[in-house]
Amino acid sequence: MRWNLRMTAARRDIWTATELRARLAQHGLTVSVGKMSKWWSGQLASIKLAELDVLCTVLDCGVEELLAPDRNTRPRLTAARGVPDPHRRAR
């Protein structure tokens, strides 16, 4: 997945992480400077659904605008127990 927070915010005329952080706080979501930095730079590993909900409210967008499939990478899914991974070569 590709994280599009900065582009989505820019489309709403929000140009800094500090400004977005203040708007999130107005909606009851307090985000630490460190977490905001990771979100803004696209280095997040995970996000809570409640946080995503507030982001969508503040940015007046849908989840699909913040999270988009990255066609350049394949998902790293492990096969269920007993089910062969179709991408793994047989020995």
MOBEL-V740021 format. One record per helix or strand of 2 or more residues. SS is the DSSP state (A for helix, B for strand). FROM is the first residue (numbers start at 1). TO is the last residue. If there is no record, write none. Layout:
((SS | FROM | TO) (SS | FROM | TO))
This chain:
((B | 2 | 3) (A | 5 | 11) (A | 17 | 26) (A | 33 | 41) (A | 49 | 59) (A | 63 | 66) (B | 67 | 68))
